[in-house]
Amino acid sequence: MTTDMFDLTGRRALVTGAARGGLGAYAALALARRGAEVIVADLPSRGADLDATLGTLQAENLRARALRFDVTREDQVETLVAHAADPDGRLDVLVNAAGVMLRKDVQETSLEEWRRVLDVNLTGTWLLDRAAGRRMTGRGRGAIVNFSTVYAERVGPVPESAYYASKAGVANLTRSMAAEFGPHGVTVNCLAPAVFYPTEMTAPLGDDPERLRWMSERTMLGRLGEPGADLDGPLLLLASDAGRYMTGQIVYVDGGWSAW
């Protein structure tokens, strides 16, 4: 008998940054289609778009519900993780896709803006990993997937110092958490996508066809990533038993961008 190592039936998964239009929404759909019961979460201000994600999942008769929270609030993160777990306190998968981007020259970036980006992208990831990891390590199993970017160890053509710094931090945070949680049976890995278009974050690039063309040509495959298609496989690998011996890894899903 052949076992499907990507099967997530019976697993409980929490996906943050899951409002419509972002990679988190696509991640939630991928996990749910493989059998997971998915809790999608995002800011209260993104409530309508979060409900849209939930509606898409429920339209396919997938098991899902939505919760609203602020990733920068420790109390709300703790409450979110508690409510996302099943009645026995079990949470099998965490996908950290919440994030913000700030396209500004460093000289035009205020300290408040810098702190906001790091609070959401880096500190928020740390808070969620810590809260979920506490439950997972106590049960001796679990999978955490953080989202970084192809710019985790390099910079791109757009001035985004706060974004680059925060996402590089997420990559090394992933390695650190993997080292701490590994002896307790919990894997922690990081997906580092290149430009996936269109998403809410990359939609403004549509106003600059030349930049889009350059980004496409910058990849070895000669195209940008397709949301809902090109990320599903790597995500499912890291979230399922198929990736049970992978941890502390930064997995670049970038069409070869980082290999040049």
C-alpha positions as YAML, in Angstrom:
chain: A
units: angstrom
residues:
- id: 1
  name: MET
  ca: [0.00, 0.00, 0.00]
- id: 2
  name: THR
  ca: [1.34, 3.43, -0.96]
- id: 3
  name: THR
  ca: [1.21, 6.15, 1.69]
- id: 4
  name: ASP
  ca: [0.71, 9.77, 0.68]
- id: 5
  name: MET
  ca: [3.38, 11.57, 2.70]
- id: 6
  name: PHE
  ca: [1.82, 14.93, 1.77]
- id: 7
  name: ASP
  ca: [-1.53, 14.01, 3.29]
- id: 8
  name: LEU
  ca: [-2.57, 16.40, 6.08]
- id: 9
  name: THR
  ca: [-5.86, 14.77, 7.02]
- id: 10
  name: GLY
  ca: [-6.53, 15.23, 10.72]
- id: 11
  name: ARG
  ca: [-3.92, 17.99, 11.11]
- id: 12
  name: ARG
  ca: [-4.70, 21.41, 12.57]
- id: 13
  name: ALA
  ca: [-2.98, 24.31, 10.76]
- id: 14
  name: LEU
  ca: [-2.77, 28.04, 11.52]
- id: 15
  name: VAL
  ca: [-1.96, 30.41, 8.66]
- id: 16
  name: THR
  ca: [-1.32, 34.08, 9.36]
- id: 17
  name: GLY
  ca: [-1.38, 36.85, 6.77]
- id: 18
  name: ALA
  ca: [-4.20, 34.91, 5.13]
- id: 19
  name: ALA
  ca: [-6.41, 37.73, 3.87]
- id: 20
  name: ARG
  ca: [-7.36, 37.61, 0.19]
- id: 21
  name: GLY
  ca: [-4.63, 38.66, -2.22]
- id: 22
  name: GLY
  ca: [-1.61, 37.48, -0.25]
- id: 23
  name: LEU
  ca: [0.50, 34.33, -0.36]
- id: 24
  name: GLY
  ca: [-0.99, 33.29, 2.99]
- id: 25
  name: ALA
  ca: [-4.40, 32.89, 1.38]
- id: 26
  name: TYR
  ca: [-2.93, 30.56, -1.24]
- id: 27
  name: ALA
  ca: [-1.05, 28.66, 1.45]
- id: 28
  name: ALA
  ca: [-4.25, 28.10, 3.41]
- id: 29
  name: LEU
  ca: [-5.98, 26.71, 0.35]
- id: 30
  name: ALA
  ca: [-3.08, 24.34, -0.39]
- id: 31
  name: LEU
  ca: [-3.09, 22.95, 3.14]
- id: 32
  name: ALA
  ca: [-6.87, 22.58, 3.29]
- id: 33
  name: ARG
  ca: [-6.99, 20.77, -0.05]
- id: 34
  name: ARG
  ca: [-4.60, 18.21, 1.44]
- id: 35
  name: GLY
  ca: [-6.98, 17.58, 4.32]
- id: 36
  name: ALA
  ca: [-5.90, 19.98, 7.05]
- id: 37
  name: GLU
  ca: [-8.38, 21.91, 9.14]
- id: 38
  name: VAL
  ca: [-7.15, 25.45, 8.61]
- id: 39
  name: ILE
  ca: [-7.48, 28.51, 10.80]
- id: 40
  name: VAL
  ca: [-6.85, 31.64, 8.73]
- id: 41
  name: ALA
  ca: [-5.85, 34.81, 10.56]
- id: 42
  name: ASP
  ca: [-5.13, 38.45, 9.78]
- id: 43
  name: LEU
  ca: [-5.64, 41.96, 11.09]
- id: 44
  name: PRO
  ca: [-9.15, 43.13, 12.06]
- id: 45
  name: SER
  ca: [-8.74, 45.88, 9.46]
- id: 46
  name: ARG
  ca: [-8.37, 43.14, 6.83]
- id: 47
  name: GLY
  ca: [-11.58, 41.48, 7.99]
- id: 48
  name: ALA
  ca: [-13.41, 41.67, 4.66]
- id: 49
  name: ASP
  ca: [-10.49, 40.15, 2.76]
- id: 50
  name: LEU
  ca: [-10.03, 37.50, 5.45]
- id: 51
  name: ASP
  ca: [-13.70, 36.59, 5.13]
- id: 52
  name: ALA
  ca: [-13.16, 36.31, 1.38]
- id: 53
  name: THR
  ca: [-10.41, 33.74, 1.96]
- id: 54
  name: LEU
  ca: [-12.68, 31.84, 4.33]
- id: 55
  name: GLY
  ca: [-15.47, 31.95, 1.75]
- id: 56
  name: THR
  ca: [-13.18, 30.46, -0.91]
- id: 57
  name: LEU
  ca: [-12.24, 27.61, 1.40]
- id: 58
  name: GLN
  ca: [-15.82, 26.92, 2.43]
- id: 59
  name: ALA
  ca: [-17.00, 27.02, -1.18]
- id: 60
  name: GLU
  ca: [-14.86, 23.90, -1.71]
- id: 61
  name: ASN
  ca: [-16.32, 22.31, 1.44]
- id: 62
  name: LEU
  ca: [-12.94, 22.55, 3.15]
- id: 63
  name: ARG
  ca: [-12.66, 22.74, 6.93]
- id: 64
  name: ALA
  ca: [-11.73, 26.28, 7.92]
- id: 65
  name: ARG
  ca: [-12.49, 29.17, 10.22]
- id: 66
  name: ALA
  ca: [-11.16, 32.70, 10.60]
- id: 67
  name: LEU
  ca: [-9.66, 34.63, 13.53]
- id: 68
  name: ARG
  ca: [-8.60, 38.26, 13.72]
- id: 69
  name: PHE
  ca: [-5.48, 39.44, 15.53]
- id: 70
  name: ASP
  ca: [-2.47, 41.77, 15.43]
- id: 71
  name: VAL
  ca: [0.85, 39.94, 15.02]
- id: 72
  name: THR
  ca: [2.68, 42.68, 16.96]
- id: 73
  name: ARG
  ca: [0.58, 42.20, 20.11]
- id: 74
  name: GLU
  ca: [1.94, 39.49, 22.39]
- id: 75
  name: ASP
  ca: [-1.38, 39.00, 24.17]
- id: 76
  name: GLN
  ca: [-3.27, 38.64, 20.89]
- id: 77
  name: VAL
  ca: [-0.71, 36.17, 19.52]
- id: 78
  name: GLU
  ca: [-1.04, 33.99, 22.61]
- id: 79
  name: THR
  ca: [-4.83, 34.12, 22.39]
- id: 80
  name: LEU
  ca: [-4.77, 33.34, 18.67]
- id: 81
  name: VAL
  ca: [-2.62, 30.24, 19.10]
- id: 82
  name: ALA
  ca: [-4.78, 29.04, 22.00]
- id: 83
  name: HIS
  ca: [-7.95, 29.42, 19.93]
- id: 84
  name: ALA
  ca: [-6.35, 27.85, 16.85]
- id: 85
  name: ALA
  ca: [-5.42, 24.67, 18.72]
- id: 86
  name: ASP
  ca: [-7.88, 21.81, 19.02]
- id: 87
  name: PRO
  ca: [-9.69, 21.09, 22.32]
- id: 88
  name: ASP
  ca: [-6.71, 18.99, 23.46]
- id: 89
  name: GLY
  ca: [-4.31, 21.87, 22.80]
- id: 90
  name: ARG
  ca: [-2.88, 20.36, 19.62]
- id: 91
  name: LEU
  ca: [-1.56, 22.52, 16.79]
- id: 92
  name: ASP
  ca: [0.24, 20.63, 14.03]
- id: 93
  name: VAL
  ca: [1.27, 23.29, 11.52]
- id: 94
  name: LEU
  ca: [2.03, 27.01, 11.69]
- id: 95
  name: VAL
  ca: [2.55, 29.05, 8.53]
- id: 96
  name: ASN
  ca: [3.83, 32.58, 9.20]
- id: 97
  name: ALA
  ca: [2.87, 34.59, 6.12]
- id: 98
  name: ALA
  ca: [1.99, 37.91, 7.78]
- id: 99
  name: GLY
  ca: [4.23, 40.69, 6.55]
- id: 100
  name: VAL
  ca: [4.51, 44.26, 5.35]
- id: 101
  name: MET
  ca: [6.74, 46.01, 2.84]
- id: 102
  name: LEU
  ca: [8.05, 49.57, 2.81]
- id: 103
  name: ARG
  ca: [9.45, 50.87, -0.46]
- id: 104
  name: LYS
  ca: [11.39, 53.93, 0.66]
- id: 105
  name: ASP
  ca: [14.94, 55.24, 0.47]
- id: 106
  name: VAL
  ca: [16.73, 54.87, 3.78]
- id: 107
  name: GLN
  ca: [17.04, 58.66, 4.15]
- id: 108
  name: GLU
  ca: [13.27, 59.00, 3.79]
- id: 109
  name: THR
  ca: [12.42, 56.19, 6.20]
- id: 110
  name: SER
  ca: [11.41, 57.33, 9.66]
- id: 111
  name: LEU
  ca: [12.33, 55.44, 12.83]
- id: 112
  name: GLU
  ca: [8.63, 54.73, 13.38]
- id: 113
  name: GLU
  ca: [8.33, 53.18, 9.92]
- id: 114
  name: TRP
  ca: [11.49, 51.12, 10.46]
- id: 115
  name: ARG
  ca: [10.19, 49.80, 13.76]
- id: 116
  name: ARG
  ca: [6.79, 48.97, 12.30]
- id: 117
  name: VAL
  ca: [8.28, 46.78, 9.56]
- id: 118
  name: LEU
  ca: [10.54, 44.94, 12.01]
- id: 119
  name: ASP
  ca: [7.70, 44.57, 14.51]
- id: 120
  name: VAL
  ca: [5.45, 42.88, 11.96]
- id: 121
  name: ASN
  ca: [7.94, 40.85, 9.93]
- id: 122
  name: LEU
  ca: [10.51, 39.81, 12.51]
- id: 123
  name: THR
  ca: [9.12, 40.26, 16.02]
- id: 124
  name: GLY
  ca: [5.71, 38.98, 14.94]
- id: 125
  name: THR
  ca: [7.30, 35.83, 13.52]
- id: 126
  name: TRP
  ca: [9.23, 35.34, 16.75]
- id: 127
  name: LEU
  ca: [6.08, 35.74, 18.86]
- id: 128
  name: LEU
  ca: [4.15, 33.23, 16.78]
- id: 129
  name: ASP
  ca: [6.98, 30.70, 16.60]
- id: 130
  name: ARG
  ca: [7.41, 30.95, 20.36]
- id: 131
  name: ALA
  ca: [3.71, 30.50, 21.14]
- id: 132
  name: ALA
  ca: [3.15, 27.66, 18.67]
- id: 133
  name: GLY
  ca: [6.46, 26.05, 19.50]
- id: 134
  name: ARG
  ca: [5.51, 25.86, 23.17]
- id: 135
  name: ARG
  ca: [2.53, 23.67, 22.28]
- id: 136
  name: MET
  ca: [4.31, 21.64, 19.62]
- id: 137
  name: THR
  ca: [7.38, 20.81, 21.68]
- id: 138
  name: GLY
  ca: [5.17, 19.76, 24.55]
- id: 139
  name: ARG
  ca: [3.53, 17.18, 22.29]
- id: 140
  name: GLY
  ca: [6.74, 16.09, 20.55]
- id: 141
  name: ARG
  ca: [5.79, 17.01, 16.98]
- id: 142
  name: GLY
  ca: [4.87, 19.89, 14.70]
- id: 143
  name: ALA
  ca: [5.94, 21.88, 11.65]
- id: 144
  name: ILE
  ca: [6.58, 25.62, 11.47]
- id: 145
  name: VAL
  ca: [7.01, 27.35, 8.12]
- id: 146
  name: ASN
  ca: [8.15, 30.97, 8.18]
- id: 147
  name: PHE
  ca: [8.02, 33.26, 5.15]
- id: 148
  name: SER
  ca: [11.09, 35.25, 4.18]
- id: 149
  name: THR
  ca: [12.08, 36.30, 0.65]
- id: 150
  name: VAL
  ca: [14.71, 35.76, -2.01]
- id: 151
  name: TYR
  ca: [16.26, 38.87, -0.52]
- id: 152
  name: ALA
  ca: [17.02, 37.06, 2.75]
- id: 153
  name: GLU
  ca: [20.74, 37.15, 1.97]
- id: 154
  name: ARG
  ca: [20.90, 39.81, -0.75]
- id: 155
  name: VAL
  ca: [19.18, 43.03, -1.76]
- id: 156
  name: GLY
  ca: [17.05, 43.89, -4.75]
- id: 157
  name: PRO
  ca: [16.74, 46.83, -7.14]
- id: 158
  name: VAL
  ca: [14.14, 48.65, -5.02]
- id: 159
  name: PRO
  ca: [15.15, 50.60, -1.86]
- id: 160
  name: GLU
  ca: [13.59, 48.65, 1.02]
- id: 161
  name: SER
  ca: [16.13, 48.65, 3.86]
- id: 162
  name: ALA
  ca: [13.65, 47.81, 6.63]
- id: 163
  name: TYR
  ca: [12.09, 45.00, 4.61]
- id: 164
  name: TYR
  ca: [15.44, 43.48, 3.65]
- id: 165
  name: ALA
  ca: [16.72, 43.62, 7.22]
- id: 166
  name: SER
  ca: [13.55, 42.11, 8.69]
- id: 167
  name: LYS
  ca: [13.44, 39.22, 6.24]
- id: 168
  name: ALA
  ca: [17.12, 38.42, 6.69]
- id: 169
  name: GLY
  ca: [16.32, 38.26, 10.39]
- id: 170
  name: VAL
  ca: [13.47, 35.82, 9.74]
- id: 171
  name: ALA
  ca: [15.89, 33.50, 7.92]
- id: 172
  name: ASN
  ca: [18.33, 33.33, 10.83]
- id: 173
  name: LEU
  ca: [15.52, 33.23, 13.37]
- id: 174
  name: THR
  ca: [14.32, 30.11, 11.55]
- id: 175
  name: ARG
  ca: [17.70, 28.44, 12.01]
- id: 176
  name: SER
  ca: [17.75, 29.39, 15.69]
- id: 177
  name: MET
  ca: [14.25, 28.10, 16.38]
- id: 178
  name: ALA
  ca: [15.05, 24.88, 14.50]
- id: 179
  name: ALA
  ca: [18.03, 24.28, 16.77]
- id: 180
  name: GLU
  ca: [15.93, 24.82, 19.90]
- id: 181
  name: PHE
  ca: [12.84, 22.90, 18.81]
- id: 182
  name: GLY
  ca: [14.53, 20.06, 16.92]
- id: 183
  name: PRO
  ca: [15.28, 17.87, 19.95]
- id: 184
  name: HIS
  ca: [11.55, 18.02, 20.73]
- id: 185
  name: GLY
  ca: [10.44, 16.70, 17.32]
- id: 186
  name: VAL
  ca: [9.44, 20.04, 15.79]
- id: 187
  name: THR
  ca: [10.72, 21.20, 12.40]
- id: 188
  name: VAL
  ca: [11.19, 24.89, 11.59]
- id: 189
  name: ASN
  ca: [11.87, 25.92, 8.01]
- id: 190
  name: CYS
  ca: [11.60, 29.01, 5.88]
- id: 191
  name: LEU
  ca: [10.19, 29.61, 2.41]
- id: 192
  name: ALA
  ca: [12.00, 32.36, 0.51]
- id: 193
  name: PRO
  ca: [9.97, 33.28, -2.59]
- id: 194
  name: ALA
  ca: [11.09, 35.62, -5.32]
- id: 195
  name: VAL
  ca: [8.51, 37.83, -7.04]
- id: 196
  name: PHE
  ca: [5.10, 36.19, -7.20]
- id: 197
  name: TYR
  ca: [2.77, 38.24, -9.36]
- id: 198
  name: PRO
  ca: [0.12, 39.38, -8.94]
- id: 199
  name: THR
  ca: [-0.37, 39.49, -5.18]
- id: 200
  name: GLU
  ca: [-1.47, 42.40, -3.04]
- id: 201
  name: MET
  ca: [2.15, 43.16, -2.18]
- id: 202
  name: THR
  ca: [3.44, 43.02, -5.76]
- id: 203
  name: ALA
  ca: [0.41, 44.58, -7.48]
- id: 204
  name: PRO
  ca: [2.05, 48.06, -7.66]
- id: 205
  name: LEU
  ca: [4.67, 46.59, -9.98]
- id: 206
  name: GLY
  ca: [1.95, 46.45, -12.63]
- id: 207
  name: ASP
  ca: [2.50, 50.18, -13.10]
- id: 208
  name: ASP
  ca: [6.09, 49.50, -14.16]
- id: 209
  name: PRO
  ca: [6.10, 46.97, -17.05]
- id: 210
  name: GLU
  ca: [9.83, 47.41, -17.61]
- id: 211
  name: ARG
  ca: [10.62, 46.42, -14.03]
- id: 212
  name: LEU
  ca: [8.33, 43.40, -14.31]
- id: 213
  name: ARG
  ca: [10.09, 42.40, -17.51]
- id: 214
  name: TRP
  ca: [13.49, 42.80, -15.85]
- id: 215
  name: MET
  ca: [12.41, 40.69, -12.88]
- id: 216
  name: SER
  ca: [11.12, 37.95, -15.17]
- id: 217
  name: GLU
  ca: [14.37, 37.90, -17.12]
- id: 218
  name: ARG
  ca: [16.35, 37.87, -13.85]
- id: 219
  name: THR
  ca: [15.11, 34.31, -13.15]
- id: 220
  name: MET
  ca: [16.56, 31.23, -14.84]
- id: 221
  name: LEU
  ca: [13.06, 30.16, -15.83]
- id: 222
  name: GLY
  ca: [12.33, 33.51, -17.46]
- id: 223
  name: ARG
  ca: [9.06, 34.14, -15.61]
- id: 224
  name: LEU
  ca: [7.63, 35.31, -12.31]
- id: 225
  name: GLY
  ca: [6.10, 32.99, -9.74]
- id: 226
  name: GLU
  ca: [2.43, 32.05, -10.11]
- id: 227
  name: PRO
  ca: [0.48, 32.34, -6.84]
- id: 228
  name: GLY
  ca: [-1.49, 29.22, -6.10]
- id: 229
  name: ALA
  ca: [0.71, 27.03, -8.29]
- id: 230
  name: ASP
  ca: [4.44, 27.45, -7.83]
- id: 231
  name: LEU
  ca: [4.47, 27.68, -4.03]
- id: 232
  name: ASP
  ca: [2.13, 24.83, -3.15]
- id: 233
  name: GLY
  ca: [4.62, 21.99, -3.57]
- id: 234
  name: PRO
  ca: [7.44, 23.46, -1.45]
- id: 235
  name: LEU
  ca: [4.95, 24.52, 1.23]
- id: 236
  name: LEU
  ca: [3.37, 21.08, 1.45]
- id: 237
  name: LEU
  ca: [6.81, 19.47, 1.63]
- id: 238
  name: LEU
  ca: [7.74, 21.50, 4.70]
- id: 239
  name: ALA
  ca: [4.32, 21.20, 6.38]
- id: 240
  name: SER
  ca: [3.84, 17.45, 5.94]
- id: 241
  name: ASP
  ca: [5.59, 14.19, 6.79]
- id: 242
  name: ALA
  ca: [7.32, 14.39, 3.42]
- id: 243
  name: GLY
  ca: [9.68, 16.95, 4.97]
- id: 244
  name: ARG
  ca: [10.02, 15.39, 8.40]
- id: 245
  name: TYR
  ca: [13.84, 15.27, 8.16]
- id: 246
  name: MET
  ca: [14.19, 18.84, 6.94]
- id: 247
  name: THR
  ca: [14.72, 21.59, 9.48]
- id: 248
  name: GLY
  ca: [16.59, 24.88, 9.73]
- id: 249
  name: GLN
  ca: [16.42, 25.27, 5.95]
- id: 250
  name: ILE
  ca: [15.85, 28.37, 3.83]
- id: 251
  name: VAL
  ca: [14.07, 27.05, 0.75]
- id: 252
  name: TYR
  ca: [14.32, 29.46, -2.18]
- id: 253
  name: VAL
  ca: [11.29, 29.30, -4.47]
- id: 254
  name: ASP
  ca: [12.56, 31.82, -6.98]
- id: 255
  name: GLY
  ca: [12.86, 30.35, -10.47]
- id: 256
  name: GLY
  ca: [16.63, 30.30, -10.03]
- id: 257
  name: TRP
  ca: [17.00, 33.96, -9.07]
- id: 258
  name: SER
  ca: [19.32, 33.25, -6.12]
- id: 259
  name: ALA
  ca: [21.52, 30.85, -8.09]
- id: 260
  name: TRP
  ca: [22.91, 33.43, -10.53]
...
